């Protein structure tokens, strides 16, 4: 079933994008990246997990913007992950890295309303 503008969500692709944005202090980029690139995510065997990306964004005077991004087939799958033992393991040392960035990570969750794909070659 496809959605029409103004008529609710399409159920054919109810993917949920989960993002956390980090304002990493200038000069701490390498340390921040090392923390993420060397840690065990514990995501590979989580039911519903589709993909994870660590993204590096624009540079500002005081910080560089980073985002962690994961894709899930539904909000329920994402919520189940946040209550799982795998989630606790993946985040057990997160507090030790707070000096690398300003404030708390900013969580943003999005539900896919439209998906456009490239034509197959």
N, C-alpha and C positions, 0 to 999 in steps of 0.2 A: 504494500500500500504506500503510495507516495503522498506527501503532504502538499496542500495548496497554500499559497500565501494567506496568512490570517486564519488558517484552519487547524492549528496545532502542530504537533511534532510528527515527523514521519517515523513509523515504527520499523521500517525496513532497515534502518541504520541508526539504532539508538546508542551509538558510541558516546562515551564520556571521556573528555580530555581533562586530565588533572594536571595543574601547573603550580609550582611554587617559584616565586621570584625572589632573588637574593641580590641585595646591593652590596657587592664585595668591595672592601676598602682597596683603594689604589695601592699597589705594591704587594697585596696579598693574593693576587690572582693565581699565581703558581701554586701556593699552598692550598687554596680553595680547590683548584682543579685536581691536585694530587689526592686530597681527601676523597673526592668523588670518584676519581678514576681508579683508585686502589681499593675501594670498599666493596664488600660483598652486598649485593642488592637484595638477595633472597627472592627475587621476582620470578625467576624462570619456571618454577613449579606452582605458582599461585594460580588457582582456577580463574580463568577469564583474562589473565594478563595478555596483552597484545604486544606492546612495544614501550620502551623507555628511551628518552633522549635527554642528554645534558646539553643545554644551549648557552652559548656565549653571545651576549648582545652588545648594545652600544656602550661606549665609554663616556663617562661624565667627569667633571672636575675632581670629585671626591670618591667616585666609585665606578665599577664596571657592573653592568646588569647581567645576571645569569638566570636561567630558568631550568628547573627540572620538569620534565613533561612525560606523562604516561598516558596510555590509551587503554580503555576498558570497554567491553561490550555493553555494559549497563552500569547505572548508578549503584545497583545492588552489589555487583562484582567489586567495584571500587570500595564501597563501604565495608564489605567483608574483608578486603585486604587490610584496611585501616584497623580492624579489630583482630588481626591474625598474629600468630607467633612470629611469622616471617617479617611482618611490619615492625614488631618490637625489636627483633634482632637487627634489622636494617637501620634502625634509628637509635640504637642503644648508646652510641657515643656522640650523638648530634650536639649536645650541649657543650662539649669541649671545643667546638669549632666556632662558637659565637663571636670571639674576637676578630674573626676574619671578615665579618660583614656588619652592616648597620641594621639595628632593629631585628625584628623577627622576620622569617620568610613570609612572604605574602601569598597565601593560597588563593587560587582561582580555579573554579571548576566550570566546564562548558559542556553542553549537550549539542551534538551535531544536528543541525536543522537541514542542511543541504550538503550533498557530496557530489563533486564533479570529478570524473576520472578521465585520464588520457585515453584516446582510442588505442586499442591493441594493435601492435605493428603486424 
